[in-house]
Amino acid sequence: MSPTGHLYAFGSNNSGQLGLRHHEDVSIPTRCLLPDLPGWDTPLKVAAGGNHTLVLFASGSVYAAGENKDGRCCASPSNGFHRVSFSSSDETPVNTFKLCSATWEASVFVTSEDAIYTCGIGTKGELGLGTDVAVANLPRRIEDFPPPGRTIVDLASSMWHTIVVLSDGDVYGWGHGRRGQLGSPAGIISSPRKLEIEISFKALRATCGREFTHVVGDFSTGEHAILGSEKWQIKSTAPEKIPNWKDIGASWGSIYVLFSDHTLLSWGRNDHGQLAPTNLPPIRSIAVGSEHALAITIDLKLIAWGWGEHGNCGAETDDAGDVKGCWKLIPTCRESLMTGLTLNFIGAGCATSLVWI
């Protein structure tokens, strides 16, 4: 079967994290080097560290590109994306996943059997492998987690911490928790720890900012909680509830909530125009990077706003490299649109933007 689309990227690329033929930043969507995929396969999620990118596909395959220092991409350095594949401790192949995430210098993978593997650098507990492990050149399993009878339903990471939501609504985390983003007591948490008191409802989803964690519950009631630093008034300016939420996202200092009526609410840091402009058209889907955001409108246009110094918000920015107080239309690839393919997926990372057309 022929592929149903192609992956394009733009933004920061100094370590090859866009999966192109070079290591230069680009400000227009440029087709990535990606192995042939099954005709039905499409991306589900993008996770990005400081200089590496992970893309999870519907088939369960994960493709990685960028810096592979200390094994965070599970492969030898090369241009383009490659499939993540490794062996467990008993030499069983591990190459199919249901979730993935990335801290600044590490990667987290969840298999279809709910085994969690981490690799890369974790000097602040980011690997979740205990106090004695700060580097994992090959993926290593976090043992004895999740607890028996429970499965993993969501996974999120930011620069130095990771959050896991379980099927019973419990929330666990590990990594840098000195701002309280991993609950009490604050500190470096080197293996999964339950957030005992801070979450009073059954959690469904979570996102992570640089120094905070956002956890949400039932769609209809909109219960949510923010743990961690109050920098950028991330907690004091939050709404009490967010009923009818459809999707959530977080940048390093801001939170975004897409609602079922196609409106977008955001709060937090806005010095580079990170928050949603007031004149946004109706939104179909969002992707939130470190300090910028992408959206697909209901009429299938790609737009961007926020800090765009590396081209991750397109070519049209102000003198400071920002798209501030407005949004910009990103021209999508004519080659793919002429074949009858449509814009149907976006992802964002650390000054990087990805789109499936």
HELIX and SHEET records of a PDB file:
HELIX    1   1 LYS A   69  GLY A   71  5                                   3    
HELIX    2   2 LYS A  231  GLN A  233  5                                   3    
HELIX    3   3 ARG A  334  LEU A  337  1                                   4    
SHEET    1   A 4 VAL A  26  ARG A  31  0                                        
SHEET    2   A 4 LEU A   7  GLY A  11 -1                                        
SHEET    3   A 4 THR A 352  TRP A 356 -1                                        
SHEET    4   A 4 PHE A 345  ALA A 348 -1                                        
SHEET    1   B 4 PRO A  43  ALA A  48  0                                        
SHEET    2   B 4 HIS A  52  PHE A  57 -1                                        
SHEET    3   B 4 VAL A  62  GLY A  66 -1                                        
SHEET    4   B 4 HIS A  82  ARG A  83 -1                                        
SHEET    1   C 2 PHE A  86  SER A  87  0                                        
SHEET    2   C 2 PRO A  93  VAL A  94 -1                                        
SHEET    1   D 4 PHE A  97  ALA A 102  0                                        
SHEET    2   D 4 ALA A 106  THR A 111 -1                                        
SHEET    3   D 4 ILE A 116  ILE A 121 -1                                        
SHEET    4   D 4 VAL A 135  ARG A 141 -1                                        
SHEET    1   E 4 ILE A 152  SER A 157  0                                        
SHEET    2   E 4 HIS A 161  LEU A 166 -1                                        
SHEET    3   E 4 VAL A 171  GLY A 177 -1                                        
SHEET    4   E 4 GLY A 187  LYS A 194 -1                                        
SHEET    1   F 3 ARG A 205  CYS A 208  0                                        
SHEET    2   F 3 PHE A 212  VAL A 216 -1                                        
SHEET    3   F 3 HIS A 224  GLY A 228 -1                                        
SHEET    1   G 3 TRP A 245  ALA A 250  0                                        
SHEET    2   G 3 SER A 254  PHE A 259 -1                                        
SHEET    3   G 3 LEU A 264  GLY A 268 -1                                        
SHEET    1   H 4 ILE A 283  VAL A 288  0                                        
SHEET    2   H 4 HIS A 292  THR A 297 -1                                        
SHEET    3   H 4 LEU A 302  TRP A 307 -1                                        
SHEET    4   H 4 ASP A 322  LEU A 329 -1                                        
END                                                                             
